[in-house]
Amino acid sequence: MTASAGIGDFRPVERAREQKGWFFVDWAVSAFQTTVAGVLFAPYLIEIAKQAADDRNRIYLLGLPIDPGSLPSYVITFSTILSALTYPLIGAIADRTARKKDLMAAFAWAGALAAGLLFFMTGDNWLFGSVMFIIANLCAGCSVVVSDSILPLISTENERDRTSSIGWAYGYAGGAILLALNFLLMKFGGSIGIDTGMAVRLNLLSAAVWWAVFIIIPWRRIRNREPRDVEDVQGGLLGRSFGQLWITLKELRRYPVAMTFLIAYLFFNDGIQTVIGSAAQYGTEELGFVLDTMLLVYLLVQFVAVGGAVVFSRAAARFGAKHVILAGLGTWILVVIGAFLLPEKQLPLLLVVGVGIGLVLGGTQALARSYFSLLIPAGKEAEFFSLYHAMDRGTSWMGTLVFGLVHQFTGSFRPSILALIAFFVIGGVLLARVDTAKGIEQAGNRAPERI
């Protein structure tokens, strides 16, 4: 019996069930993105590196001197460059396999294992911690590439903004719940004999466990599908995937609107990712807050982002996703300026900036994902989303590199944060030039009711 046979069409019910399972991908991976990548890893890595630093406050890798304060930026930079080389191949493989959900879960479990090994980052072994983070970050991105490619398969064009936004809301809610538990351990762990270092390591481990356990839900609920409209390329899976990737790269010129959006996304998302990844070290190193305070602020951001994603989704239904994203980028610029002007140890003002970040964080990212899905030709979802995430995580090295270099040369994080405005301005100007209707036509898709 088919989904549409019998007394009615049950396809909407089946899509809804898969969508509810798919929401938990964001719920699961958000544990790593918030607790590890967003809050704890950078400040803790700096402290570990400081223990290994010489009298000039420098550590060395292959003979190159590194300021411990800049180390997290360089680690993220290397990780994202590696991702840029990996994601497109993963996308090509995903489009040619009928086991997308299995591939997604396998990367998630590998990343969770590497994240769990961060528990053993103690003493002065900053190199071990850096390598484990790079592996976990790479696997997280690969898992999300495959997951996002499933979005067009489980939702219609009119369902995309809502489905993507609810997924982001789930992500921020899940991240917030775990982060609340992390905060309690950081704040009150001393009363039960757990020092700060052990509390950080246990929290890193908790994120890995959370990720590994909750990815089981989408893995069980989403069904695999046969590949569709893939190119006829000879060889095994890996050989065919390289061939498919080469064909897609050559055919990108047939989708100039999608290319323009990808370039715009490269810049504005680079700014977003750098703000997210650098917020904790900016708060601790520049503004003088202790780490558990930054956990509290990040927790506020997570909860506000849940509502922000829903608000942006409703605004997109009325005004169109592109216009709402542009408004969000304008708000990001105001947030960065506010962070630059923020006085030291002024918690109320820091909370105001945190609310601003939360309002635009989930909304801009969720709508960018669903907006781009409209520009993807059928059968190339994973490949195009791999390029999308190459702009997301894979080429976000520009922002972190600028942030790290400005700090290294100035000795302050304030000019580093201010420099990120350029990414939002350039990305916004390029996005304004994207012709949505033309891009949907080039991809051969149907337009939603509001674009």
Stockholm file with secondary structure:
# STOCKHOLM 1.0

chainA/1-451         MTASAGIGDFRPVERAREQKGWFFVDWAVSAFQTTVAGVLFAPYLIEIAKQAADDRNRIYLLGLPIDPGSLPSYVITFSTILSALTYPLIGAIADRTARKKDLMAAFAWAGALAAGLLFFMTGDNWLFGSVMFIIANLCAGCSVVVSDSILPLISTENERDRTSSIGWAYGYAGGAILLALNFLLMKFGGSIGIDTGMAVRLNLLSAAVWWAVFIIIPWRRIRNREPRDVEDVQGGLLGRSFGQLWITLKELRRYPVAMTFLIAYLFFNDGIQTVIGSAAQYGTEELGFVLDTMLLVYLLVQFVAVGGAVVFSRAAARFGAKHVILAGLGTWILVVIGAFLLPEKQLPLLLVVGVGIGLVLGGTQALARSYFSLLIPAGKEAEFFSLYHAMDRGTSWMGTLVFGLVHQFTGSFRPSILALIAFFVIGGVLLARVDTAKGIEQAGNRAPERI
#=GR chainA/1-451 SS CCTTCTTSCCHHHHHHHHHHHHHHHHHHHHHIIIIIIIIIHHHHHHHHHHHHCCTTSCEEETTEEECGGGHHHHHHHHHHHHHHHHHHHHHHHHHTCSCHHHHHHHHHHHHHHHHHGGGGCCTTCHHHHHHHHHHHHHHHHHHHHHHHHHHHHHSCGGGHHHHHHHHHHHHHHHHHHHHHHHHHHHHHGGGGTCCHHHHHHHHHHHHHHHHHHHTHHHHHHSCCCCCCSCCCCCSSHHHHHHHHHHHHHHHGGGCHHHHHHHHHHHHHHHHHHHHHHHHHHIIIIISCCCHHHHHHHHHHHHHHHHHHHHHHHHHHHHHCHHHHHHHHHHHHHHHHHHHHHCCTTCHHHHHHHHHHHHHHHHHHHHHHHHHHHTTSCTTCHHHHHHHHHIIIIITTHHHHHHHHHHHHHHSCSHHHHHTTHHHHHHHHHHHHTCCHHHHHHHHTCCCCSCC
#=GC SS_cons         CCTTCTTSCCHHHHHHHHHHHHHHHHHHHHHIIIIIIIIIHHHHHHHHHHHHCCTTSCEEETTEEECGGGHHHHHHHHHHHHHHHHHHHHHHHHHTCSCHHHHHHHHHHHHHHHHHGGGGCCTTCHHHHHHHHHHHHHHHHHHHHHHHHHHHHHSCGGGHHHHHHHHHHHHHHHHHHHHHHHHHHHHHGGGGTCCHHHHHHHHHHHHHHHHHHHTHHHHHHSCCCCCCSCCCCCSSHHHHHHHHHHHHHHHGGGCHHHHHHHHHHHHHHHHHHHHHHHHHHIIIIISCCCHHHHHHHHHHHHHHHHHHHHHHHHHHHHHCHHHHHHHHHHHHHHHHHHHHHCCTTCHHHHHHHHHHHHHHHHHHHHHHHHHHHTTSCTTCHHHHHHHHHIIIIITTHHHHHHHHHHHHHHSCSHHHHHTTHHHHHHHHHHHHTCCHHHHHHHHTCCCCSCC
//
